[in-house]
Amino acid sequence: MNYELILNVGFAEAKIGMTIEDVEKLFGKPNEIEKVEDDFYEDDREIYYFNDLHVFPIIETKNKTVVGIMCDHPDVTLNGQKLFGWDIDEFVHLFHGKDGIEVETEEDDAEGIVCYIQDCEIFFEDEKSTMLMIQP
């Protein structure tokens, strides 16, 4: 799989708006399906776990479409630059202002430090960037 992040879209193969059928044609059957229990969303959602690929589409169950994608694959890139493994200062230095990208950071009680690049959230664990979630 091509792990180049396309802002507001997803990845080359995994895109926002795909149907469940498209996802399963592309990746096969998920290892696990988890129902999202969160009052924040007005619709029911499920996360499809494709553990070997490190790609986790978020599916709106009513329309059966991808409304978000999480990924923690170490080869994820943005404009050719790897996204994971950086501390917060390195991350901001590498991406803020490059190719029109604006990086905003926020301290979240539940998630720790989160960086935002448009519709993409980058999460940090042990002070290193480790996961992203695209959710327009």
Rosetta blueprint (number, residue, H / E / L):
1 M L
2 N L
3 Y L
4 E E
5 L L
6 I E
7 L L
8 N L
9 V L
10 G E
11 F L
12 A L
13 E L
14 A L
15 K E
16 I L
17 G L
18 M L
19 T E
20 I H
21 E H
22 D H
23 V H
24 E H
25 K H
26 L H
27 F H
28 G L
29 K L
30 P L
31 N L
32 E E
33 I E
34 E E
35 K E
36 V E
37 E L
38 D L
39 D L
40 F L
41 Y L
42 E L
43 D L
44 D L
45 R E
46 E E
47 I E
48 Y E
49 Y E
50 F E
51 N L
52 D L
53 L L
54 H L
55 V E
56 F E
57 P E
58 I E
59 I E
60 E E
61 T L
62 K L
63 N L
64 K L
65 T E
66 V E
67 V E
68 G E
69 I E
70 M E
71 C E
72 D L
73 H L
74 P L
75 D L
76 V L
77 T E
78 L E
79 N L
80 G L
81 Q E
82 K E
83 L L
84 F L
85 G L
86 W L
87 D L
88 I H
89 D H
90 E H
91 F H
92 V H
93 H H
94 L H
95 F H
96 H L
97 G L
98 K H
99 D H
100 G H
101 I L
102 E L
103 V L
104 E E
105 T E
106 E E
107 E E
108 D E
109 D L
110 A L
111 E L
112 G E
113 I E
114 V E
115 C E
116 Y E
117 I E
118 Q L
119 D L
120 C E
121 E E
122 I E
123 F E
124 F E
125 E E
126 D L
127 E L
128 K E
129 S E
130 T E
131 M E
132 L E
133 M E
134 I E
135 Q L
136 P L
